[in-house]
Amino acid sequence: MMDIIDFLIEDHNRMRLELSKIHKQLNDPNLRQIVKTFITDFETHESAEEDILFPALRRYQKEELGPLALSYDLDHEKIWELLDELMSTVDYGSLDHIQRVYFAFDSLAESHFRYEERTLFPIIRKIMDKKSLHSLGAMAEKHFKQRSHPIFALEGVGTL
C-alpha cells in the first residue's frame, strides 16, 4: 500500500502520458470521446484530493496551507474552464484552434502537477504522519478502484 502523495504523483504521471497521447490524436475523429475519457479520469483524481486528502488536512489547520489551498483552487478553476473550452472546440473548432486550446490546457495541467509535487505535497508530508498518509492512500486506492480508474491498468501501479 502506498501513501496518498505517492499515489497522486503516480496518477499525475499517468495523466501526463494520457495528455501526450491526446496530443498525437488531435486530428482523430474520436477526439471528443478521448477527451471525455480524460475528463472522467481527471474528475476521479480531483475528487480524491478534494474528498479524501483536503478534508484530512483541515484537521491540522496549519497556516502555511491557507495560501497554498487558494492557489490550488484557482488552478482547478482554470483547468475546468480550459477543459470545457477544449470540449466545445473539439465539436466546433478548427484543428488550429483545438491545438491552441490543448496546448494551453497541457501547459496549465503540467504547471499544476509540478506545483503539487514540488510545493504542496512536501508541506503535506511535513504536516501529516506516515500512518495517516498511508491510510489516506488506501482510501484513495479504493476510491479509484470503485470508479474503474485506468491507473490500475498499468503494471505495478497502485500496488506498492
C-alpha positions in Angstrom: 0.0 0.0 0.0 1.3 3.4 -0.9 0.7 6.7 0.8 -1.7 9.2 -0.8 1.0 11.5 -2.0 2.9 8.8 -3.9 -0.5 7.6 -5.3 -1.4 11.0 -6.6 2.0 11.5 -8.1 1.7 8.2 -9.9 -1.6 9.4 -11.2 -0.1 12.7 -12.4 2.5 10.6 -14.3 -0.3 8.5 -15.9 -2.2 11.7 -16.8 0.9 13.1 -18.4 1.1 10.1 -20.6 -2.5 10.4 -21.5 -2.1 14.1 -22.4 0.9 13.1 -24.6 -1.4 10.5 -26.4 -4.1 13.1 -26.8 -1.6 15.4 -28.4 -0.8 12.8 -31.0 -4.6 12.3 -31.6 -5.7 15.9 -32.0 -6.8 15.1 -35.6 -8.5 11.9 -34.6 -12.3 11.7 -35.4 -12.8 10.2 -32.0 -11.1 13.1 -30.2 -14.3 14.0 -28.4 -14.5 10.6 -26.7 -10.8 10.6 -26.0 -11.1 13.9 -24.2 -14.2 12.9 -22.4 -12.4 9.8 -21.0 -9.5 12.0 -19.8 -12.0 14.4 -18.1 -13.6 11.5 -16.3 -10.2 10.3 -15.1 -9.2 13.9 -14.1 -12.5 14.1 -12.1 -11.6 11.0 -10.2 -8.1 12.3 -9.4 -9.5 15.7 -8.3 -12.2 14.1 -6.2 -9.5 12.0 -4.4 -7.8 15.3 -3.5 -10.9 17.2 -2.6 -12.9 14.4 -0.8 -10.0 12.5 0.9 -6.8 14.5 1.2 -8.0 18.0 1.9 -10.7 17.1 4.5 -7.9 15.3 6.4 -5.6 18.3 6.1 -8.2 20.6 7.5 -7.8 18.9 10.9 -4.2 20.2 11.0 -5.1 23.8 10.4 -1.6 24.9 9.5 -1.1 28.5 8.5 1.1 27.5 5.5 -1.8 25.7 3.9 -4.0 28.8 3.5 -2.3 30.5 0.5 -1.5 27.1 -1.0 -5.1 26.0 -0.9 -6.2 29.2 -2.6 -3.7 28.7 -5.4 -4.8 25.1 -5.7 -8.5 26.2 -6.0 -7.7 28.8 -8.6 -5.7 26.3 -10.7 -8.5 23.8 -10.7 -11.0 26.5 -11.7 -8.8 27.4 -14.7 -8.2 23.8 -15.5 -12.0 23.2 -15.7 -12.5 26.3 -17.8 -9.9 25.0 -20.3 -11.4 21.5 -20.3 -14.8 23.0 -21.1 -13.3 25.1 -23.9 -11.5 22.1 -25.2 -14.7 20.0 -25.4 -16.6 22.8 -27.2 -13.6 23.4 -29.5 -13.4 19.7 -30.4 -17.1 20.0 -31.6 -16.9 23.3 -33.4 -13.3 24.4 -33.9 -10.6 24.1 -36.5 -7.6 21.9 -35.9 -5.5 25.1 -35.2 -8.0 26.2 -32.5 -8.1 22.7 -31.0 -4.3 22.7 -30.8 -4.1 26.2 -29.2 -6.7 25.2 -26.5 -5.0 21.8 -26.0 -1.5 23.3 -25.5 -2.9 25.9 -23.1 -4.6 23.1 -21.1 -1.5 20.9 -21.2 0.7 23.7 -20.0 -1.6 24.6 -17.1 -2.0 20.9 -16.1 1.8 20.4 -16.1 2.3 23.5 -14.1 -0.4 22.4 -11.6 1.1 18.9 -11.3 4.6 20.4 -10.6 3.1 22.8 -8.1 1.5 20.0 -6.2 4.6 17.7 -6.4 7.2 20.4 -5.5 5.3 22.7 -3.2 2.1 21.4 -1.8 2.9 17.7 -1.3 6.2 18.3 0.5 4.4 20.5 3.0 1.7 17.9 3.5 4.4 15.3 4.2 5.8 17.5 6.9 2.4 18.2 8.4 0.9 14.7 8.4 2.3 11.5 9.9 3.1 8.5 7.7 0.3 6.3 9.2 -2.3 9.0 8.2 -0.8 9.3 4.7 -0.9 5.5 4.2 -4.5 5.4 5.5 -5.5 8.1 3.1 -3.6 6.2 0.3 -5.7 3.2 1.0 -8.9 5.3 0.8 -7.7 6.9 -2.5 -6.9 3.5 -3.9 -10.4 2.2 -3.0 -11.9 5.4 -4.5 -10.1 4.9 -7.8 -10.9 1.2 -8.0 -14.6 1.9 -7.4 -14.5 4.2 -10.5 -12.5 1.7 -12.6 -9.8 4.2 -12.9 -7.1 3.4 -15.5 -4.3 3.7 -13.0 -5.0 0.1 -12.1 -4.5 -1.0 -15.7 -0.8 0.0 -15.6 1.6 -2.8 -14.4 2.9 -2.2 -10.9 0.8 0.9 -10.3 -1.2 1.1 -7.1 0.5 -1.9 -5.7 3.3 -0.6 -3.5 
